[in-house]
Amino acid sequence: MFVLDMSKYTKPKFEEKDLGPNPFLNSLIVPVNKVESADRFKQDGSEWYKSGYDYDAAEYCKVFSNAKNRQMMVTLSPRAKDLFLWIIYEAEKSKDHLWLNKDRYMDESGVKALNTYRMALKELIVRGLIVKTVVSGVIFLNPHFFYNGNRIKSFPDNVKVR
């Protein structure tokens, strides 16, 4: 009878304070943009002032994490993972499409054979991470997996409250 060893999937018990300081925080500087709201106010004692918020000024792309996505990603070939990561860095703000500059990708990643690129591209298409558009070299990105921007604002017709 086969018995699954669950002990290797058991998270060790620890307190966050036991970890000590994160060494990466020593040099971390988070650039922010400040936004002051025109219609929101906060009170500090008897003084009222416009409220605002900060947001990260660095470019970013969100990768949506769930077990299904993780399990699919770990089964990609190394070249498909490489191309996918490159696409994440190329994704434009609030766009669900991208011109895939294959020459720059191949130069930057050291891919010499066009067939290697094509196989990685085909794998990402088959797995549903991207799909070709009617315009040559332009792909649609699957916002189920990743998106550079706010999906709620970009796709309001697709919003569903849980």
Order of alpha helices (4+ residues) and beta strands (2+ residues): alpha-beta-beta-beta-alpha-alpha-beta-alpha-alpha-beta-beta-beta-alpha
